[in-house]
């Protein structure tokens, strides 16, 4: 039984059975493995231990490596020690190289929680790094603030964004850090199961404060995560559901355009053409206030651009009739754009038309 259990624990993430039609993962046969945050934090905990020992090589190597630095800061989030101020200041200074990351805000919070007003100049210097840090850390107390004010700022941010329990962190925190460490399959399987949970219970998307509306950003984020991992089938699954749940004409058109791009990149050209037809239907929605000015902004240019790129793909795939039909639709969209919105796309339109003539 012990050997069976060990074998089952070794199964994921390398071997996971997916449904061939839907792409969802079957339930585990055996016991669940450790929570995702344990393997993700393992290297960070080891680095944190070396930093606390005063290993100067570690101080240099961890601080200069953006991934190791982020993992070490996350390890420090869940293992807070009185003797950490110097190493936290060191990591905070170096994290400014990555601009406004969650870990930069975390490092600032861990420093500020000690209520040492001597840290205020450092925190204010970090805030001035660039525009993004100035916005992200805008509530840092100003010079002359008391220890209580500094501690109160840090405690409020800690309670709202961080805390000391890794299981309270959103799964996207751990999948992102897993991917950055090369744990690609671990991140992918976790994301697949997260998407499966939403498919099985879309009520999870309901907003607590407004139960009749849905918060669909999680699906859009999952689609991006899968695309970054190179898993287009799962990205398509997430984007398809995201598009189906959009309520305004603008959001429907935007989601379908992104879906068409993914379908084109996956070689699903007829499906991509159908998605762009749905985009045009959304644009033609009567009295759609959200799309009142689509012809004057970059959104319209992006839609026209995807039409031309899919037309090129259809021509290259030896589908001239479909290419000609979509070229006509693309030209119609382009014809509605303002001169400013159409800038930069006319060359693509001409090149696409020439290619369609060539295959015709």
C-alpha positions in Angstrom: 0.0 0.0 0.0 2.9 2.3 0.8 4.4 1.7 -2.7 1.0 2.3 -4.3 0.6 5.6 -2.5 4.1 6.7 -3.4 3.4 5.8 -7.1 0.2 7.8 -7.1 1.8 10.8 -5.6 4.4 10.7 -8.3 1.8 10.7 -11.1 1.1 14.5 -11.1 2.1 16.7 -12.8 3.9 14.5 -15.3 1.0 12.2 -16.1 -2.5 13.6 -16.1 -5.4 12.1 -18.0 -7.4 14.7 -20.0 -10.8 14.3 -21.6 -10.2 14.2 -25.3 -13.3 16.3 -26.2 -13.3 18.9 -23.5 -9.7 19.0 -22.3 -10.6 18.8 -18.6 -8.6 16.7 -16.2 -9.9 13.6 -14.6 -9.9 13.4 -10.8 -6.9 11.9 -9.0 -7.0 8.2 -8.4 -5.1 8.5 -5.1 -4.1 10.9 -2.4 -3.5 14.5 -3.0 0.1 15.7 -3.1 1.5 18.6 -1.2 -0.1 22.0 -1.8 1.4 23.9 -4.7 3.1 26.5 -2.5 5.3 23.9 -0.8 7.5 23.0 -3.9 7.3 26.6 -5.1 8.7 28.0 -1.9 11.3 25.3 -1.3 14.1 27.1 -3.1 13.1 30.4 -1.5 13.2 29.0 2.0 16.7 27.6 1.3 17.9 31.0 0.1 16.3 32.7 3.0 18.2 30.4 5.4 21.5 31.3 3.7 20.7 35.0 3.8 20.0 34.7 7.5 23.3 32.9 8.0 25.1 36.0 6.6 26.4 34.1 3.5 27.6 37.1 1.5 27.7 35.1 -1.8 24.0 34.4 -1.3 23.3 38.1 -0.5 24.8 39.0 -3.9 23.4 36.1 -5.9 19.9 36.1 -4.6 19.6 39.9 -4.8 20.7 40.0 -8.4 18.5 37.2 -9.6 14.9 38.5 -10.1 13.3 35.0 -9.7 15.3 34.0 -6.6 14.8 37.4 -5.1 11.0 37.1 -5.5 10.9 33.6 -4.1 13.0 34.6 -1.1 10.7 37.5 -0.3 7.7 35.2 -0.5 9.5 32.8 1.9 10.1 35.8 4.3 6.4 36.6 4.1 5.5 33.4 5.7 8.5 33.0 8.0 9.0 36.4 9.7 12.0 36.7 12.0 13.2 39.6 14.2 16.7 39.5 12.7 15.6 40.1 9.1 15.6 43.9 8.7 19.0 44.2 7.0 18.3 41.4 4.4 14.8 42.8 3.8 16.2 46.3 3.1 18.8 44.7 0.8 16.2 42.8 -1.2 13.9 45.8 -1.3 16.6 48.0 -2.9 17.3 45.4 -5.6 13.6 44.6 -6.3 13.2 48.1 -7.6 15.0 46.8 -10.8 11.7 45.0 -11.6 9.7 48.2 -11.0 6.2 47.8 -9.4 5.9 44.1 -8.6 3.8 42.5 -5.8 7.1 41.5 -4.2 8.3 45.1 -4.2 5.2 46.0 -2.3 5.7 43.0 0.0 9.3 44.0 0.8 8.2 47.5 1.6 5.5 46.2 3.9 7.9 43.8 5.7 10.3 46.7 6.3 7.5 49.1 7.4 5.9 46.6 9.8 8.8 47.2 12.2 7.8 50.8 12.6 11.4 52.1 12.4 11.2 55.7 11.1 14.8 55.4 10.0 13.5 53.3 7.2 11.3 56.1 5.8 14.0 57.6 3.6 14.6 54.2 2.0 10.9 53.6 1.5 10.4 57.1 0.0 13.4 56.6 -2.3 11.9 53.3 -3.5 8.6 55.0 -4.2 10.4 57.5 -6.5 11.9 54.7 -8.6 9.5 55.4 -11.5 5.9 56.3 -12.3 4.6 52.9 -11.5 6.2 52.7 -8.1 5.0 56.2 -7.3 1.5 55.1 -8.0 1.7 51.6 -6.4 3.4 52.9 -3.2 1.6 56.3 -3.0 0.3 55.7 0.5 3.7 55.4 2.2 3.7 57.9 5.0 5.5 61.2 4.2 8.7 62.4 5.9 8.2 63.1 9.6 5.6 60.4 10.1 5.6 58.6 13.4 6.5 55.0 14.1 2.8 54.3 14.6 1.8 55.8 11.3 4.4 53.8 9.5 3.4 50.6 11.2 -0.3 51.3 10.6 0.3 51.8 6.9 2.2 48.5 6.6 -0.2 46.5 8.8 -3.2 47.7 6.7 -1.5 46.7 3.4 -0.3 43.4 4.9 -3.8 42.4 6.0 -5.4 43.4 2.7 -2.8 41.9 0.3 -0.4 39.5 2.1 -0.7 37.9 5.5 1.2 34.9 6.9 -0.8 31.9 5.5 0.4 30.7 2.1 -2.9 28.9 1.5 -4.7 32.3 1.5 -2.7 33.4 -1.5 -4.5 33.2 -4.9 -3.5 30.3 -7.0 -2.1 32.6 -9.6 0.6 33.7 -7.2 1.9 30.1 -7.0 1.4 29.2 -10.6 3.3 32.3 -11.7 6.2 31.6 -9.4 6.2 27.9 -10.4 6.4 28.9 -14.1 9.2 31.3 -13.4 11.2 28.5 -11.7 10.7 26.2 -14.7 8.1 24.0 -13.0 6.0 24.3 -16.2 3.9 21.1 -15.8 3.2 21.8 -12.2 1.8 25.2 -13.1 -0.1 23.9 -16.1 -1.9 21.1 -14.3 -2.8 23.4 -11.5 -4.2 25.9 -14.0 -6.2 23.1 -15.8 -7.8 22.1 -12.5 -8.6 25.7 -11.7 -10.3 26.1 -15.0 -12.1 22.8 -14.5 -13.5 24.1 -11.2 -14.9 27.2 -13.0 -16.4 25.1 -15.8 -18.2 22.8 -13.3 -19.4 25.7 -11.2 -19.7 29.1 -12.9 -21.4 30.4 -9.8 -17.8 30.8 -8.4 -17.6 33.8 -10.7 -20.5 35.7 -9.1 -19.6 38.9 -7.3 -20.5 38.7 -3.6 -21.6 42.3 -3.5 -23.7 41.9 -6.8 -24.7 38.3 -7.2 -26.5 38.9 -10.5 -23.2 39.9 -12.2 -20.1 37.9 -13.0 -16.4 38.7 -12.4 -14.9 37.0 -15.4 -11.3 38.4 -15.2 -10.1 35.1 -13.8 -11.0 33.4 -17.1 -9.1 36.0 -19.1 -6.1 35.6 -16.8 -6.2 31.8 -17.2 -6.2 32.2 -21.0 -3.1 34.4 -20.8 -1.4 32.0 -18.4 -2.0 29.1 -20.7 -0.8 31.0 -23.7 2.4 31.9 -21.9 2.9 28.2 -21.2 2.3 27.4 -24.8 -0.9 25.4 -24.2 -3.2 26.8 -26.9 -6.0 24.2 -26.4 -6.4 25.2 -22.8 -6.0 28.9 -23.6 -8.8 28.5 -26.1 -11.0 26.7 -23.6 -10.6 29.5 -21.1 -11.1 32.3 -23.7 -14.1 30.6 -25.3 -15.9 30.6 -21.9 -14.8 34.1 -21.2 -16.2 35.3 -24.5 -19.5 33.5 -23.9 -20.0 35.2 -20.5 -19.5 38.8 -21.7 -22.5 41.1 -21.4 -21.7 44.4 -23.1 -21.2 44.7 -26.9 -17.7 46.1 -26.4 -16.6 43.2 -24.2 -18.1 40.6 -26.5 -16.3 42.1 -29.5 -13.0 42.3 -27.6 -13.2 38.8 -26.2 -14.2 37.3 -29.6 -11.3 39.1 -31.3 -8.9 37.6 -28.8 -10.5 34.2 -29.4 -10.1 34.6 -33.1 -6.4 35.3 -32.7 -5.9 32.2 -30.5 -7.8 30.1 -33.0 -5.8 31.4 -35.9 -2.5 30.7 -34.0 -3.8 27.2 -33.3 -4.6 26.6 -37.0 -8.3 26.5 -36.4 -9.1 28.9 -39.3 -12.8 28.3 -39.9 -13.5 28.7 -36.2 -11.5 31.9 -36.2 -13.5 33.2 -39.1 -16.7 32.4 -37.2 -15.3 34.3 -34.2 -14.6 37.4 -36.3 -18.2 37.2 -37.7 -19.4 37.4 -34.1 -17.2 40.5 -33.7 -18.9 42.1 -36.6 -22.3 41.2 -35.2 -21.3 42.9 -32.0 -20.2 46.0 -33.8 -23.5 46.1 -35.6 -25.5 45.9 -32.4 -28.2 48.6 -32.4 -27.8 51.2 -29.6 -24.7 49.6 -28.2 -23.5 52.6 -26.1 -20.2 50.8 -25.2 -19.2 50.7 -28.9 -20.3 54.2 -29.8 -16.8 55.3 -30.8 -15.1 52.1 -31.8 -14.2 53.5 -35.2 -12.0 56.3 -33.7 -9.8 54.3 -31.3 -7.2 51.6 -31.5 -9.8 49.0 -30.7 -11.2 49.3 -34.2 -7.7 49.1 -35.7 -7.0 45.9 -33.7 -10.2 44.3 -35.1 -9.3 45.2 -38.6 -5.8 43.9 -38.1 -7.0 40.5 -37.0 -9.3 40.3 -40.0 -6.3 40.9 -42.3 -4.0 38.5 -40.5 -6.6 35.7 -40.7 -7.2 36.5 -44.4 -3.4 36.0 -44.9 -3.6 32.7 -43.0 -6.5 31.5 -45.1 -4.7 32.4 -48.3 -1.5 30.6 -47.2 -3.6 27.6 -46.3 -5.0 27.3 -49.8 -8.5 28.5 -49.0 -8.9 31.3 -51.6 -12.7 31.6 -51.5 -12.8 32.1 -47.7 -9.8 34.5 -48.0 -11.6 36.6 -50.5 -14.8 36.7 -48.4 -12.9 37.7 -45.3 -10.9 40.3 -47.2 -14.1 42.0 -48.2 -15.2 42.1 -44.5 -11.8 43.4 -43.5 -11.9 46.2 -46.0 -15.4 47.1 -44.8 -14.2 47.4 -41.2 -11.2 49.4 -42.3 -13.5 51.7 -44.3 -15.3 52.6 -41.1 -12.2 53.6 -39.2 -11.1 57.2 -38.7 -8.0 58.3 -40.4 -6.0 58.3 -37.2 -7.3 54.8 -36.2 -6.4 53.4 -39.6 -2.8 54.5 -39.5 -0.3 51.7 -39.6 -2.7 49.2 -41.0 -3.0 50.2 -44.6 0.3 48.5 -45.5 -1.0 45.2 -44.0 -4.2 45.7 -46.0 -2.4 46.2 -49.3 -0.1 43.2 -48.6 -3.1 41.0 -47.8 -5.0 42.0 -50.9 -1.9 41.3 -53.1 -1.6 37.8 -51.5 -5.2 37.0 -52.1 -4.9 38.1 -55.7 -1.8 35.9 -56.0 -3.6 32.7 -54.7 -6.7 33.5 -56.6 
